[in-house]
């Protein structure tokens, strides 16, 4: 799936240069001070990870793996910055590897995606790029539904994206997002649409009323199709770092998330939070956004991501 898009992932190392420089510079300073690896050095190395927005839980696992590698070390290879970075790269790849990274589609039936996130996370842009990717790479017929009834601007922005990428667009005059989704599903079936992507209003996980509304949209899909949405994606702003992590659990309490999309990773030095977003919360990263062009929404590849973070090879 998405073969053409995946080939672009080789360019992600240039996009993650800020994170790479931030982590490696801090680690270099640790190894300059001391060659002997003791608890103090391990604490300093863990701190460098946390400062790059890797959570305490994720950093604990990485440091534990490093300690194990030291214990099992059978070669004469020097324990230095490169040794630690190789451990980091290998362990991060393992932590992020899952069997549910690819998008799911219904066979011979309408596939419904719900996309949610906080305001400013890049949700509308992500929907536009995702629609383009699905339409061009799979040949499936796509429709975007505007269920953000709070902002008229959101509807017009989404319509612009739909026209730009050449997919169907649905909106109506209803102020109830659940009603919009109900009608969108009916229209999608009438037009033999393969994939319906539902935009929702940006919301904080602490806003109980809006979270209940999001849950209602999921319920509408279930009642009308007899199934949950095949994808329920949460878009996270990469520049928010660990602040975005606190939102994941809030959304998980209200809806059945199937994966996350992390945007704006090209403009932050704290892309390390992506590790914790997936590992700590048991969710696959489906895509990452690394720029403004249509091709800058990239299917997530754990091994490539880990290599891009440290660029060791």
C-alpha positions as CSV (number, residue, x, y, z in Angstrom):
1,X,0.0,0.0,0.0
2,X,1.2,3.5,-0.8
3,X,4.4,2.4,-2.5
4,X,5.1,5.7,-4.2
5,X,4.5,7.6,-1.0
6,X,6.7,5.3,1.0
7,X,9.7,5.9,-1.2
8,X,9.6,9.5,-0.1
9,X,10.3,8.5,3.5
10,X,14.0,8.4,2.7
11,X,13.8,12.2,2.8
12,X,12.6,12.3,6.4
13,X,16.1,12.4,7.8
14,X,16.4,16.0,6.5
15,X,13.1,16.9,8.1
16,X,14.1,15.6,11.5
17,X,17.5,17.3,11.7
18,X,16.4,19.5,14.6
19,X,15.6,16.5,16.8
20,X,18.7,14.7,15.7
21,X,21.0,17.6,16.6
22,X,19.2,18.2,19.9
23,X,19.6,14.6,21.1
24,X,23.1,13.9,19.7
25,X,24.5,17.2,21.0
26,X,23.3,16.4,24.6
27,X,24.5,12.8,24.4
28,X,27.9,14.0,23.2
29,X,28.3,16.3,26.2
30,X,27.5,13.4,28.5
31,X,30.2,11.2,27.0
32,X,32.8,14.0,26.9
33,X,32.6,14.3,30.7
34,X,32.9,10.6,31.5
35,X,33.9,7.3,29.9
36,X,32.9,5.0,32.8
37,X,29.2,4.2,32.6
38,X,27.7,4.5,36.1
39,X,24.3,5.4,37.5
40,X,25.1,9.1,37.2
41,X,25.8,8.8,33.5
42,X,22.7,6.6,32.9
43,X,20.6,9.3,34.7
44,X,22.1,12.0,32.5
45,X,21.4,10.0,29.4
46,X,17.8,9.5,30.4
47,X,17.5,13.2,31.1
48,X,18.6,13.9,27.5
49,X,15.8,11.7,26.2
50,X,13.2,13.4,28.5
51,X,14.4,16.8,27.3
52,X,13.7,15.7,23.8
53,X,10.1,14.8,24.9
54,X,10.5,11.1,25.3
55,X,8.4,10.2,28.3
56,X,9.8,8.9,31.5
57,X,8.2,5.5,30.8
58,X,9.7,5.2,27.3
59,X,13.1,6.5,28.4
60,X,13.1,3.9,31.3
61,X,12.8,1.1,28.7
62,X,15.5,2.6,26.5
63,X,18.0,3.0,29.4
64,X,17.2,-0.5,30.6
65,X,18.0,-1.9,27.1
66,X,21.3,0.1,27.1
67,X,22.2,-1.4,30.5
68,X,21.4,-4.9,29.2
69,X,23.5,-4.3,26.1
70,X,26.4,-3.2,28.3
71,X,26.1,-6.4,30.4
72,X,25.9,-8.6,27.3
73,X,28.7,-6.8,25.5
74,X,31.1,-9.4,24.0
75,X,33.1,-7.3,21.6
76,X,35.9,-4.9,22.1
77,X,33.8,-2.1,20.7
78,X,34.2,1.1,22.7
79,X,31.3,2.2,24.9
80,X,30.9,5.7,23.6
81,X,28.3,8.0,22.0
82,X,28.0,5.9,18.9
83,X,27.4,2.7,20.9
84,X,24.6,4.4,22.8
85,X,23.0,5.9,19.7
86,X,23.0,2.5,18.0
87,X,21.2,1.1,21.0
88,X,18.7,4.0,20.9
89,X,18.1,3.4,17.2
90,X,17.5,-0.3,17.5
91,X,15.3,-0.1,20.6
92,X,13.2,2.8,19.2
93,X,12.6,0.8,16.1
94,X,11.4,-2.2,18.1
95,X,9.2,-0.1,20.4
96,X,7.4,1.5,17.4
97,X,7.1,-1.7,15.3
98,X,3.5,-3.0,15.1
99,X,1.4,-5.1,12.8
100,X,-1.4,-2.4,12.5
101,X,0.5,0.5,10.9
102,X,-1.3,0.3,7.6
103,X,-4.7,1.9,7.0
104,X,-7.6,-0.4,7.2
105,X,-10.3,-0.6,4.5
106,X,-13.6,-2.4,4.4
107,X,-13.8,-5.1,1.7
108,X,-16.6,-4.4,-0.8
109,X,-18.2,-1.8,1.6
110,X,-17.9,1.8,2.5
111,X,-14.8,2.6,4.7
112,X,-15.4,5.4,7.1
113,X,-12.6,7.3,8.7
114,X,-13.2,9.8,11.6
115,X,-10.4,12.4,12.1
116,X,-10.2,14.3,15.3
117,X,-7.7,16.5,17.2
118,X,-7.3,19.8,19.0
119,X,-7.5,23.2,17.2
120,X,-4.4,24.0,15.2
121,X,-3.1,20.4,15.1
122,X,-3.2,20.3,11.3
123,X,-6.3,18.2,11.0
124,X,-7.8,19.9,7.9
125,X,-4.5,19.7,6.1
126,X,-4.0,16.1,7.0
127,X,-7.5,15.2,5.7
128,X,-6.7,16.9,2.4
129,X,-3.4,15.1,2.0
130,X,-4.8,11.8,3.1
131,X,-7.6,12.0,0.6
132,X,-5.1,12.7,-2.1
133,X,-2.9,9.8,-1.1
134,X,-5.8,7.3,-1.0
135,X,-7.3,8.5,-4.3
136,X,-4.0,8.5,-6.2
137,X,-2.3,5.5,-4.7
138,X,-5.3,3.1,-4.4
139,X,-7.7,4.4,-7.0
140,X,-10.5,4.4,-4.4
141,X,-13.3,6.9,-4.7
142,X,-13.0,9.3,-1.7
143,X,-15.5,11.8,-0.2
144,X,-14.7,14.3,2.6
145,X,-17.5,15.2,5.0
146,X,-17.5,18.5,6.9
147,X,-18.8,17.7,10.4
148,X,-17.2,20.7,12.0
149,X,-20.3,22.7,12.4
150,X,-18.8,25.3,14.7
151,X,-16.6,27.1,12.2
152,X,-17.8,28.1,8.8
153,X,-14.2,28.7,7.9
154,X,-13.4,25.1,8.5
155,X,-16.1,24.0,6.0
156,X,-14.8,26.3,3.3
157,X,-11.2,25.3,4.0
158,X,-12.1,21.6,3.6
159,X,-14.0,22.3,0.4
160,X,-11.0,24.0,-1.0
161,X,-8.9,20.9,-0.2
162,X,-11.5,18.6,-1.8
163,X,-11.4,20.6,-5.0
164,X,-7.6,20.7,-5.0
165,X,-7.2,17.0,-4.7
166,X,-10.2,16.1,-6.8
167,X,-12.4,14.2,-4.4
168,X,-16.1,14.5,-3.5
169,X,-17.2,16.9,-0.8
170,X,-20.2,16.8,1.5
171,X,-21.8,19.4,3.7
172,X,-25.3,20.5,4.6
173,X,-27.1,23.1,6.7
174,X,-27.4,21.0,9.9
175,X,-25.8,22.3,13.0
176,X,-25.7,18.8,14.5
177,X,-22.4,17.0,13.5
178,X,-24.1,13.6,14.0
179,X,-26.8,14.5,11.6
180,X,-24.2,15.7,9.1
181,X,-22.4,12.4,9.3
182,X,-25.7,10.5,8.9
183,X,-26.5,12.4,5.7
184,X,-22.9,12.0,4.5
185,X,-23.1,8.3,4.8
186,X,-26.3,8.2,2.9
187,X,-24.8,10.3,0.1
188,X,-21.6,8.3,0.0
189,X,-23.6,5.1,-0.5
190,X,-25.7,6.7,-3.2
191,X,-22.6,7.8,-5.0
192,X,-20.8,4.5,-4.5
193,X,-18.0,6.1,-2.6
194,X,-15.3,3.8,-1.3
195,X,-13.9,5.9,1.5
196,X,-15.7,8.6,3.6
197,X,-13.4,10.8,5.6
198,X,-15.2,12.7,8.3
199,X,-13.7,16.0,9.6
200,X,-14.7,16.9,13.2
201,X,-14.5,20.1,15.2
202,X,-11.2,20.8,16.9
203,X,-11.6,20.2,20.6
204,X,-9.6,19.8,23.8
205,X,-10.0,16.4,25.5
206,X,-11.1,18.3,28.7
207,X,-14.2,19.7,27.0
208,X,-16.7,17.0,28.0
209,X,-19.5,18.3,25.9
210,X,-17.5,18.2,22.7
211,X,-16.0,14.8,23.6
212,X,-19.6,13.5,24.0
213,X,-20.4,14.9,20.6
214,X,-17.4,13.0,19.1
215,X,-18.6,9.8,20.8
216,X,-22.1,10.4,19.3
217,X,-20.6,10.6,15.8
218,X,-19.0,7.2,16.3
219,X,-22.3,5.9,17.5
220,X,-24.1,7.3,14.4
221,X,-21.6,5.4,12.2
222,X,-22.2,2.2,14.2
223,X,-26.0,2.4,14.0
224,X,-26.0,3.2,10.3
225,X,-23.4,0.6,9.2
226,X,-23.4,-1.9,11.9
227,X,-19.7,-1.4,12.4
228,X,-17.3,1.0,14.1
229,X,-15.4,3.4,11.8
230,X,-12.7,1.4,10.2
231,X,-10.2,4.2,11.2
232,X,-10.5,6.6,14.0
233,X,-7.5,8.8,13.8
234,X,-6.2,11.4,16.2
235,X,-4.0,14.2,14.8
236,X,-1.3,15.5,17.1
237,X,0.8,18.6,16.7
238,X,4.5,17.6,16.8
239,X,5.5,21.0,18.1
240,X,3.5,20.4,21.2
241,X,5.7,17.6,22.5
242,X,4.6,15.9,25.7
243,X,1.7,18.5,26.0
244,X,0.1,16.6,23.2
245,X,0.5,13.3,25.0
246,X,-2.0,14.3,27.7
247,X,-4.7,14.6,25.1
248,X,-4.4,11.0,23.9
249,X,-5.9,9.4,27.0
250,X,-8.7,12.0,27.1
251,X,-9.7,11.0,23.5
252,X,-9.3,7.3,24.2
253,X,-11.8,7.7,27.1
254,X,-14.5,8.9,24.6
255,X,-13.8,7.1,21.3
256,X,-12.1,4.0,20.0
257,X,-8.9,5.4,18.5
258,X,-7.2,3.2,15.9
259,X,-4.1,5.3,15.3
260,X,-2.4,8.7,15.4
261,X,-1.1,11.1,12.9
262,X,1.8,13.4,14.0
263,X,2.2,16.7,12.1
264,X,4.8,19.5,11.9
265,X,7.7,17.2,12.7
266,X,9.9,19.3,10.4
267,X,9.7,22.4,12.6
268,X,10.5,20.9,16.1
269,X,13.4,19.6,18.0
270,X,11.2,17.4,20.2
271,X,10.1,14.7,17.8
272,X,11.0,12.2,20.5
273,X,7.5,12.5,21.8
274,X,6.3,10.4,18.8
275,X,8.0,7.4,20.5
276,X,5.9,7.8,23.7
277,X,2.7,8.7,21.8
278,X,2.8,5.2,20.3
279,X,4.5,3.1,23.0
280,X,3.0,4.5,26.1
281,X,-0.5,4.7,24.7
282,X,-0.5,1.4,22.6
283,X,-1.4,3.2,19.4
284,X,0.1,2.9,15.9
285,X,1.5,6.0,14.2
286,X,-0.2,5.8,10.8
287,X,1.4,8.9,9.3
288,X,3.7,11.8,10.0
289,X,3.5,15.2,8.4
290,X,6.8,16.8,7.6
291,X,5.9,19.8,5.4
292,X,3.4,21.7,3.4
293,X,3.3,19.9,0.1
294,X,0.8,17.2,-0.8
295,X,3.6,14.6,-0.7
296,X,4.7,15.5,2.8
297,X,2.2,13.3,4.6
298,X,4.2,10.1,4.9
299,X,3.2,6.5,5.9
300,X,5.0,5.7,9.1
301,X,7.9,3.3,9.0
302,X,9.5,2.6,12.5
303,X,12.9,1.5,11.2
304,X,13.2,4.4,8.8
305,X,12.1,6.8,11.5
306,X,14.6,5.5,14.0
307,X,17.4,5.7,11.4
308,X,16.3,9.2,10.5
309,X,16.5,10.3,14.1
310,X,20.2,9.4,14.4
311,X,21.4,9.1,10.8
312,X,24.0,6.5,11.7
313,X,24.2,4.8,8.3
